[in-house]
Amino acid sequence: MRRELAIEFSRVTESAALAGYKWLGRGDKNTADGAAVNAMRIMLNQVNIDGTIVIGE
């Protein structure tokens, strides 16, 4: 993996974590998850890649 791409993915992860953290302890798992997913999508759209992101739980 290119170093730049690894750094970009770290930024995506950080953004999702920070967005979800704002909801920590509020008892609203779905809103926390939604905030994290939204932040992740915004950041992934800024990464210069040509591919398909597959996400699952």
TORRO-482860 format. One line per 3 residues: number of its first residue (from 1); their letters; for each residue x, y, z of N, C-alpha, C, CB. Coordinates in nm, 2 decimals, padded with zeros to 4 digits, always signed. Glycine has a CB too. Layout:
NUM) A) X:Y:Z:X:Y:Z:X:Y:Z:X:Y:Z ~ ...
This chain:
1) MRR) +00.09:-00.12:+00.00:+00.00:+00.00:+00.00:+00.09:+00.12:+00.00:-00.10:+00.00:+00.12 ~ +00.05:+00.22:-00.08:+00.13:+00.35:-00.08:+00.11:+00.42:+00.05:+00.08:+00.44:-00.20 ~ +00.22:+00.48:+00.09:+00.22:+00.55:+00.22:+00.11:+00.66:+00.23:+00.36:+00.62:+00.25
4) ELA) +00.09:+00.73:+00.12:-00.01:+00.84:+00.12:-00.15:+00.78:+00.14:-00.01:+00.91:-00.01 ~ -00.17:+00.66:+00.08:-00.31:+00.60:+00.10:-00.33:+00.55:+00.24:-00.32:+00.48:+00.00 ~ -00.22:+00.50:+00.30:-00.23:+00.45:+00.44:-00.26:+00.57:+00.53:-00.10:+00.39:+00.48
7) IEF) -00.20:+00.68:+00.51:-00.23:+00.80:+00.59:-00.37:+00.85:+00.57:-00.13:+00.92:+00.55 ~ -00.42:+00.85:+00.44:-00.56:+00.89:+00.41:-00.66:+00.80:+00.49:-00.59:+00.88:+00.26 ~ -00.63:+00.67:+00.49:-00.72:+00.58:+00.56:-00.72:+00.60:+00.71:-00.69:+00.43:+00.52
10) SRV) -00.60:+00.64:+00.76:-00.59:+00.67:+00.90:-00.68:+00.79:+00.93:-00.45:+00.70:+00.94 ~ -00.68:+00.89:+00.84:-00.77:+01.01:+00.86:-00.91:+00.97:+00.85:-00.73:+01.11:+00.75 ~ -00.95:+00.88:+00.77:-01.09:+00.83:+00.76:-01.13:+00.77:+00.89:-01.11:+00.73:+00.64
13) TES) -01.04:+00.68:+00.95:-01.07:+00.62:+01.07:-01.08:+00.72:+01.19:-00.96:+00.51:+01.10 ~ -00.99:+00.81:+01.19:-00.99:+00.92:+01.29:-01.12:+01.00:+01.29:-00.87:+01.01:+01.28 ~ -01.16:+01.04:+01.17:-01.28:+01.12:+01.15:-01.40:+01.04:+01.21:-01.30:+01.16:+01.01
16) AAL) -01.41:+00.92:+01.17:-01.53:+00.84:+01.22:-01.53:+00.82:+01.37:-01.53:+00.70:+01.15 ~ -01.41:+00.80:+01.43:-01.40:+00.78:+01.57:-01.44:+00.91:+01.64:-01.26:+00.74:+01.61 ~ -01.39:+01.02:+01.60:-01.42:+01.15:+01.66:-01.57:+01.18:+01.65:-01.34:+01.26:+01.60
19) AGY) -01.63:+01.15:+01.54:-01.78:+01.18:+01.52:-01.86:+01.09:+01.61:-01.82:+01.15:+01.37 ~ -01.82:+00.96:+01.62:-01.89:+00.87:+01.71:-01.87:+00.91:+01.86:-01.85:+00.73:+01.69 ~ -01.75:+00.95:+01.89:-01.72:+00.99:+02.03:-01.81:+01.09:+02.09:-01.57:+01.04:+02.04
22) KWL) -01.86:+01.18:+02.01:-01.95:+01.29:+02.06:-02.07:+01.23:+02.12:-01.98:+01.38:+01.94 ~ -02.11:+01.11:+02.08:-02.23:+01.05:+02.13:-02.20:+00.94:+02.24:-02.30:+00.98:+02.02 ~ -02.08:+00.93:+02.29:-02.04:+00.84:+02.39:-02.11:+00.86:+02.52:-01.89:+00.85:+02.41
25) GRG) -02.18:+00.76:+02.57:-02.24:+00.77:+02.70:-02.38:+00.83:+02.69:-02.17:+00.85:+02.79 ~ -02.44:+00.85:+02.58:-02.57:+00.91:+02.57:-02.68:+00.81:+02.55:-02.57:+01.01:+02.45 ~ -02.64:+00.68:+02.53:-02.74:+00.58:+02.52:-02.81:+00.57:+02.38:-02.84:+00.59:+02.63
28) DKN) -02.75:+00.63:+02.28:-02.81:+00.63:+02.15:-02.71:+00.57:+02.05:-02.85:+00.77:+02.11 ~ -02.70:+00.44:+02.05:-02.60:+00.37:+01.96:-02.63:+00.40:+01.82:-02.62:+00.22:+01.99 ~ -02.75:+00.40:+01.77:-02.78:+00.43:+01.63:-02.74:+00.56:+01.58:-02.93:+00.41:+01.61
31) TAD) -02.76:+00.66:+01.66:-02.71:+00.80:+01.63:-02.56:+00.81:+01.62:-02.77:+00.90:+01.72 ~ -02.50:+00.74:+01.72:-02.35:+00.74:+01.72:-02.30:+00.67:+01.60:-02.30:+00.67:+01.85 ~ -02.36:+00.56:+01.56:-02.31:+00.48:+01.45:-02.34:+00.57:+01.32:-02.39:+00.35:+01.44
34) GAA) -02.45:+00.63:+01.31:-02.48:+00.71:+01.20:-02.39:+00.83:+01.18:-02.62:+00.77:+01.21 ~ -02.35:+00.89:+01.29:-02.25:+01.00:+01.28:-02.12:+00.95:+01.23:-02.24:+01.07:+01.42 ~ -02.07:+00.84:+01.28:-01.95:+00.78:+01.24:-01.95:+00.74:+01.10:-01.91:+00.66:+01.33
37) VNA) -02.05:+00.68:+01.05:-02.07:+00.64:+00.91:-02.07:+00.76:+00.82:-02.19:+00.55:+00.89 ~ -02.14:+00.86:+00.86:-02.15:+00.98:+00.78:-02.01:+01.05:+00.76:-02.25:+01.08:+00.84 ~ -01.94:+01.06:+00.87:-01.80:+01.11:+00.87:-01.71:+01.03:+00.78:-01.75:+01.13:+01.01
40) MRI) -01.73:+00.90:+00.79:-01.64:+00.81:+00.71:-01.67:+00.83:+00.57:-01.67:+00.66:+00.75 ~ -01.80:+00.84:+00.53:-01.83:+00.86:+00.39:-01.78:+00.99:+00.33:-01.98:+00.85:+00.37 ~ -01.79:+01.09:+00.41:-01.74:+01.22:+00.37:-01.59:+01.22:+00.34:-01.77:+01.33:+00.47
43) MLN) -01.51:+01.15:+00.43:-01.37:+01.14:+00.42:-01.33:+01.05:+00.31:-01.31:+01.10:+00.55 ~ -01.40:+00.94:+00.29:-01.37:+00.84:+00.18:-01.39:+00.91:+00.05:-01.45:+00.72:+00.19 ~ -01.49:+01.00:+00.04:-01.51:+01.07:-00.09:-01.40:+01.16:-00.13:-01.64:+01.14:-00.08
46) QVN) -01.32:+01.19:-00.03:-01.20:+01.28:-00.06:-01.07:+01.21:-00.09:-01.18:+01.37:+00.06 ~ -01.07:+01.08:-00.07:-00.95:+01.00:-00.10:-00.94:+00.97:-00.25:-00.96:+00.86:-00.02 ~ -00.82:+00.99:-00.30:-00.80:+00.98:-00.45:-00.78:+00.83:-00.48:-00.68:+01.06:-00.49
49) IDG) -00.89:+00.75:-00.49:-00.88:+00.61:-00.53:-00.99:+00.58:-00.63:-00.90:+00.52:-00.40 ~ -00.96:+00.48:-00.71:-01.06:+00.43:-00.81:-01.09:+00.29:-00.77:-01.00:+00.44:-00.95 ~ -01.20:+00.27:-00.70:-01.24:+00.14:-00.65:-01.38:+00.14:-00.58:-01.14:+00.08:-00.55
52) TIV) -01.41:+00.03:-00.52:-01.54:+00.01:-00.45:-01.51:-00.02:-00.31:-01.62:-00.10:-00.52 ~ -01.57:+00.05:-00.22:-01.56:+00.03:-00.08:-01.67:-00.06:-00.04:-01.56:+00.16:+00.01 ~ -01.64:-00.18:+00.03:-01.73:-00.27:+00.07:-01.73:-00.27:+00.23:-01.71:-00.42:+00.02
55) IGE) -01.84:-00.24:+00.29:-01.84:-00.23:+00.43:-01.95:-00.33:+00.48:-01.88:-00.09:+00.48 ~ -01.92:-00.40:+00.59:-02.01:-00.49:+00.65:-01.98:-00.51:+00.80:-02.01:-00.63:+00.57 ~ -02.08:-00.56:+00.87:-02.06:-00.59:+01.01:-02.08:-00.74:+01.03:-02.16:-00.51:+01.10
